Amino acid sequence: MATAATFAAALTQAAAAIAAPPAGPGSASREFRGVWVATVNNLDFPRSASAQVFKKNFSTVCARLARKGCNALIFQVRANCDAFYPSVHAPWSVWLAGREGRGFAGFDPLAYMISECRRQGMEFHAWFNPYRVTSSTKLDKAAYLAQLAPDNFARRNPDLVMAVPLGEGRIGLMLDPGEPAVIRHIVSVVAETASRYRPDAIHFDDYFYPYDSAAIPDGGSFRRNNPQKLSLGDWRRHNVNAMILGVRRALDGINAGRKRKVKFGVSPFGIWCNRSPACPAGSLTRGKESFTTLYADSRLWVKKRWIDYVAPQIYWHRAHKKASFTVLLDWWCQTVRGTAVKLYIGHALYRCGQPGWGPDELASQLLLVRSRPEASGSVLFSCRHIMTPPGDAVRRAVFGVWNRGE
């Protein structure tokens, strides 16, 4: 693994390379510089004992990132059918104060976060995981749902929840994308947030159908809710498309009726489809595909402008044999060209130091993004890899580029 000194030397060289950043959409002065803050399992943000503790923790994160050039926070406000704000559709998140359904009397975390980001010159993107109930549990479905808050949508609607086998006696639970009631619920959750608050954007991550598609127990909904008699793959993509389009229309209505400009962004898996005779528009890659694995037709959403920005998770290094960062960056640039959909590239900070990730890899990726006129910036996964002491070398890499040699 590279040492901090090696990283520092490489980043001095990277900083010199951007002394005069290119003009236009990819220039440093106009680029999007986002950071994901994951609340699930308290990965990036701790549980808080009080509203004052929450405020202190959040303000500290904002201040440190804003000081270093970050201009957008993508904060997970819904991780598991829950909420970091008072909602008629979901209970308080367990990751907020340690117990699902427990909030802080008289305090609205989301209102505070949006206000604090504004004060510190940052955008606030409200990040939703639309379907997940839990990533993994050893309990059976009934036992797990019984321990959730009484107003949790999944507990109130067990027939709309799929138990996905994970092996070793564990299951994952998620809302069934093939159920119209689930689509209506997700659209209602987003509409509530966008109408009550003023986030800069609603943001979805890459989790639609589970990655292990062979184990999806959706045979019942497939038989009940498939009047067009689509193939299983086409039907699943249709379900996700219907949810994305429903959110798009809801936001359009809210923006028009309330004179707002809430954007809609998605951060899909980095590979849409590998190029083949069956998929000639795909990328020159040989990895998992969101089109056939997660049933997420992210290219369609861009071409139809159902989303305002796309932030593909290109979590591989430049020399990767199956999924080169550079190859995928250029494919996504070509995909958004002429659509007016903004392109922000997702980078994997946690990869730094792994095989293939030399001391200059991250800085070089950021510079490549900056050099492409179709790309408008970057998003970093995730906050903990910047804020904690083991992230010293990563911080130098990121902020050395973002601040031109700071």
C-alpha positions in Angstrom: 0.0 0.0 0.0 1.3 3.5 -0.9 2.5 5.7 2.0 1.1 9.1 2.8 4.4 10.6 1.6 4.1 8.9 -1.7 0.5 10.2 -2.1 1.7 13.7 -1.2 4.4 13.6 -3.9 2.1 12.4 -6.5 -0.5 15.0 -5.7 2.0 17.8 -5.9 2.5 16.7 -9.5 -1.3 16.5 -10.1 -1.8 20.0 -8.7 0.7 21.4 -11.1 -1.1 19.8 -14.0 -4.2 21.8 -13.2 -2.7 25.2 -12.6 -4.8 26.5 -15.5 -8.0 24.3 -15.7 -9.8 24.3 -19.0 -12.6 26.7 -19.7 -16.1 25.6 -20.3 -18.5 23.1 -18.6 -15.7 21.1 -17.2 -13.8 23.9 -15.6 -12.9 23.8 -11.9 -14.8 27.0 -11.2 -18.1 25.5 -12.3 -17.7 21.8 -11.5 -20.0 19.9 -9.1 -18.0 18.6 -6.1 -20.3 16.3 -4.2 -19.8 13.9 -1.3 -22.1 11.0 -0.3 -23.0 10.8 3.4 -24.4 7.3 4.1 -26.6 7.0 7.2 -27.4 3.2 6.9 -25.6 1.4 9.6 -24.3 4.8 10.6 -21.5 4.4 8.0 -20.8 8.1 7.6 -22.8 9.8 10.2 -23.2 8.9 13.9 -26.4 8.4 15.9 -27.2 11.4 18.0 -28.3 11.6 21.6 -30.0 15.0 21.2 -30.9 17.6 18.6 -27.9 19.7 19.8 -25.5 16.8 19.2 -27.0 16.3 15.7 -26.6 19.9 14.9 -23.0 19.9 16.1 -22.1 16.7 14.1 -23.7 17.9 10.9 -22.3 21.4 11.1 -18.8 20.0 11.6 -19.1 17.8 8.5 -20.4 20.7 6.4 -17.7 23.1 7.6 -14.8 20.7 7.0 -16.0 19.8 3.5 -17.0 23.3 2.5 -13.6 24.6 3.6 -11.9 22.2 1.2 -14.0 23.0 -1.8 -17.0 20.6 -1.6 -20.1 22.3 -2.9 -22.8 19.6 -2.6 -23.8 17.1 0.1 -25.7 14.0 -0.8 -27.2 12.9 2.5 -29.1 9.7 2.9 -32.5 10.7 4.4 -34.2 7.3 3.7 -32.1 4.1 4.1 -34.6 1.4 5.1 -38.2 2.6 4.6 -37.5 5.2 7.2 -36.9 9.0 7.4 -34.5 11.6 8.8 -37.5 14.0 9.0 -41.1 13.8 10.3 -43.1 11.9 7.7 -46.6 10.6 7.4 -45.2 7.8 5.2 -42.3 6.5 7.3 -41.0 6.3 10.9 -38.0 8.1 12.2 -34.9 6.2 11.1 -33.1 3.9 13.6 -29.9 5.5 12.4 -30.9 8.9 13.7 -31.3 8.4 17.5 -30.8 4.6 17.9 -34.4 3.4 17.8 -36.8 3.3 14.9 -39.6 5.8 15.5 -37.6 8.0 17.9 -36.8 11.6 16.9 -36.1 14.8 18.7 -39.1 16.8 20.0 -39.5 20.1 18.2 -36.5 19.5 15.9 -36.6 18.7 12.2 -33.2 17.4 11.1 -33.9 17.8 7.3 -35.0 21.4 7.6 -31.8 22.1 9.7 -29.6 20.3 7.2 -30.9 22.2 4.2 -30.5 25.5 6.0 -27.0 24.7 7.2 -25.9 23.7 3.8 -27.2 26.9 2.3 -25.4 28.9 5.0 -22.2 27.2 4.2 -22.6 27.6 0.4 -23.4 24.0 -0.4 -26.2 22.2 -2.2 -28.3 19.6 -0.3 -29.4 16.5 -2.2 -31.8 14.3 -0.3 -30.7 10.7 -0.9 -33.4 8.0 -0.9 -33.0 4.2 -1.1 -36.5 3.6 -2.5 -37.0 -0.2 -1.9 -34.8 -1.5 0.9 -36.2 -2.7 4.2 -33.0 -4.3 5.4 -29.8 -5.4 3.7 -29.4 -8.5 5.7 -30.9 -10.4 8.7 -30.9 -13.9 10.2 -34.5 -13.5 11.2 -37.3 -14.6 9.0 -39.5 -12.0 7.3 -42.3 -12.1 9.8 -40.0 -11.8 12.8 -38.0 -9.0 11.3 -41.1 -6.9 10.3 -42.6 -7.4 13.7 -39.7 -5.5 15.3 -40.1 -2.4 13.1 -42.1 0.6 14.1 -45.9 0.2 13.7 -46.1 2.9 11.0 -43.3 1.4 8.9 -44.8 0.7 5.4 -43.1 -2.7 5.2 -44.6 -3.8 8.5 -48.1 -2.6 7.6 -47.8 -4.3 4.1 -46.0 -7.6 4.5 -47.4 -8.9 1.3 -45.5 -6.2 -0.6 -42.2 -7.2 0.9 -39.8 -9.7 -0.8 -37.5 -11.9 1.2 -34.4 -12.4 -1.0 -32.1 -15.3 0.1 -28.5 -14.3 0.6 -27.0 -17.6 1.7 -25.7 -18.8 5.1 -29.1 -18.5 6.6 -29.5 -14.8 5.9 -32.1 -12.9 3.8 -32.5 -9.3 2.6 -35.9 -7.6 2.6 -37.1 -5.1 0.1 -40.3 -3.7 -1.3 -41.4 -5.5 -4.4 -40.9 -3.2 -7.4 -43.5 -5.2 -9.3 -46.4 -4.0 -7.1 -48.2 -0.9 -8.1 -48.9 0.0 -4.5 -45.1 0.1 -3.9 -44.6 2.5 -6.8 -47.4 4.8 -5.5 -45.8 4.7 -2.0 -42.4 5.7 -3.3 -43.8 8.5 -5.4 -45.7 9.7 -2.4 -42.6 9.6 -0.2 -40.7 11.8 -2.6 -43.6 14.1 -3.2 -44.0 14.7 0.5 -40.3 15.6 0.8 -40.1 17.9 -2.2 -43.3 19.7 -1.3 -42.6 20.3 2.4 -38.9 21.1 2.0 -36.6 22.8 -0.5 -33.8 20.4 -1.3 -31.7 21.1 -4.3 -32.4 17.5 -5.6 -33.9 14.2 -4.9 -31.3 11.5 -5.3 -31.6 7.7 -5.8 -28.7 5.3 -5.6 -28.0 2.1 -7.6 -30.3 -0.3 -5.6 -33.3 -1.3 -7.6 -33.7 -5.0 -8.0 -31.2 -7.0 -5.9 -27.8 -7.9 -7.5 -28.5 -11.6 -7.2 -31.3 -11.6 -9.8 -31.6 -15.4 -9.9 -33.0 -15.3 -6.3 -35.7 -12.7 -6.7 -39.0 -14.1 -5.3 -41.4 -12.0 -7.5 -43.2 -14.8 -9.3 -46.5 -13.9 -7.8 -46.4 -10.2 -8.7 -45.1 -11.1 -12.2 -48.2 -13.2 -12.8 -50.6 -10.7 -11.2 -49.3 -7.4 -12.6 -48.2 -8.2 -16.2 -51.1 -7.5 -18.4 -48.9 -6.8 -21.4 -47.3 -10.3 -21.0 -43.8 -9.0 -21.1 -40.8 -11.2 -20.5 -39.5 -11.3 -17.0 -36.6 -9.0 -17.7 -38.7 -6.5 -19.7 -41.3 -6.5 -17.0 -38.8 -5.8 -14.2 -37.4 -2.9 -16.2 -40.9 -1.7 -16.9 -41.5 -1.6 -13.1 -38.4 0.4 -12.4 -39.1 2.7 -15.3 -42.6 3.3 -14.0 -41.3 4.4 -10.6 -38.7 6.7 -12.1 -41.2 8.3 -14.4 -43.7 8.6 -11.5 -41.1 10.5 -9.5 -40.3 12.7 -12.5 -43.9 13.7 -13.0 -44.5 14.3 -9.3 -41.5 16.6 -9.2 -42.5 18.4 -12.3 -45.9 19.1 -10.8 -44.4 20.3 -7.5 -41.9 22.5 -9.3 -44.5 24.1 -11.5 -47.2 24.5 -8.8 -44.9 25.8 -6.1 -42.3 27.6 -8.3 -39.4 25.4 -7.2 -36.4 23.9 -9.0 -36.0 20.5 -7.2 -33.8 18.4 -9.5 -34.0 14.6 -9.8 -30.7 12.6 -10.0 -29.8 8.9 -10.0 -26.5 7.3 -9.3 -26.6 4.0 -11.2 -24.2 1.1 -11.3 -21.3 2.2 -13.6 -22.0 -0.3 -16.4 -25.3 0.1 -18.2 -24.7 -2.8 -20.7 -21.7 -4.5 -22.1 -21.4 -4.0 -25.9 -22.5 -7.1 -27.8 -24.6 -7.9 -30.9 -27.6 -7.9 -28.6 -26.6 -4.5 -27.1 -24.6 -2.5 -29.7 -25.0 0.7 -27.7 -23.3 -0.7 -24.7 -19.8 0.1 -23.4 -16.6 -1.8 -24.2 -16.6 -3.6 -20.8 -17.1 -7.1 -19.5 -18.7 -6.7 -16.1 -22.1 -6.8 -14.4 -24.7 -4.8 -16.1 -27.4 -2.6 -14.5 -29.7 -3.4 -17.5 -29.8 -7.1 -16.9 -28.8 -7.5 -13.2 -30.6 -4.6 -11.5 -33.1 -4.1 -14.3 -32.2 -0.4 -14.3 -32.3 1.1 -17.8 -30.3 4.2 -16.8 -29.5 5.1 -20.4 -33.2 5.3 -21.2 -33.7 7.7 -18.3 -31.0 10.0 -19.7 -32.2 9.8 -23.3 -35.8 10.6 -22.3 -34.7 13.2 -19.8 -36.6 11.6 -16.9 -33.7 12.7 -14.7 -31.8 16.0 -14.4 -28.5 14.4 -13.7 -26.8 11.0 -13.7 -23.9 10.1 -11.4 -22.7 6.7 -12.5 -20.6 4.8 -10.0 -17.4 4.2 -12.0 -15.6 2.4 -9.1 -12.8 0.9 -11.2 -9.3 2.1 -12.0 -8.1 3.3 -15.4 -6.3 0.2 -16.3 -9.0 -2.3 -15.2 -9.2 -5.0 -17.8 -13.0 -5.5 -17.6 -14.2 -2.1 -16.7 -11.8 0.7 -17.4 -12.6 4.0 -15.7 -11.6 5.9 -18.8 -13.7 3.7 -21.1 -16.7 4.2 -19.0 -16.2 7.9 -18.5 -16.1 8.4 -22.3 -19.2 6.1 -22.7 -21.2 8.2 -20.2 -20.0 11.4 -21.8 -21.3 10.1 -25.2 -24.6 9.0 -23.5 -25.4 12.5 -22.1 -24.2 14.4 -25.1 -27.1 16.5 -26.5 -29.5 15.6 -23.8 -29.0 18.5 -21.3 -28.8 15.9 -18.5 -25.8 16.7 -16.3 -23.1 14.1 -15.8 -21.4 13.8 -12.4 -18.9 10.9 -12.0 -19.0 8.7 -8.9 -15.5 7.8 -7.5 -14.7 5.1 -5.0 -12.5 6.6 -2.3 -12.4 3.2 -0.4 -10.5 1.7 -3.3 -7.4 3.8 -2.8 -4.4 1.6 -1.9 -6.0 -1.5 -3.5 -4.3 -3.3 -6.4 -4.3 -1.1 -9.4 -5.0 2.0 -7.4 -1.6 3.7 -7.2 -1.0 7.0 -5.4 -2.0 9.1 -8.5 -5.1 7.1 -9.5 -7.7 9.2 -7.8 -6.2 12.5 -8.7 -5.9 11.3 -12.3 -9.5 10.3 -12.4 -10.6 13.7 -11.2 -8.5 15.4 -13.8 -9.9 13.2 -16.5 -13.4 14.2 -15.5 -12.4 17.8 -15.5 -11.0 17.5 -19.0 -14.3 16.2 -20.6 -16.7 19.0 -21.6 -19.7 16.7 -21.1 -18.8 16.0 -17.5 -19.8 18.6 -14.9 -18.1 17.3 -11.8 -17.6 14.4 -9.4 -19.2 12.7 -6.4 -17.1 10.9 -3.8 -18.0 7.7 -1.9 -18.0 8.3 0.8 -17.7 10.9 3.6 -16.0 8.6 6.2 -13.0 8.1 3.9 -12.4 11.9 4.0 -13.3 12.8 7.6 -11.4 10.1 9.5 -7.6 10.0 10.2 -7.0 6.9 7.9 -8.3 9.1 5.1 -5.4 11.6 5.2 -3.9 10.5 1.9 -7.3 10.4 0.3 -8.0 13.9 1.5 -4.8 15.2 -0.1 -5.7 13.5 -3.3 -9.2 15.0 -3.5 -8.6 18.4 -2.2 -5.3 18.8 -4.0 -7.2 18.6 -7.3 -10.3 20.4 -6.1 -8.3 23.3 -4.8 -5.5 23.3 -7.3 -2.6 22.3 -5.1 -3.9 23.3 -1.6 
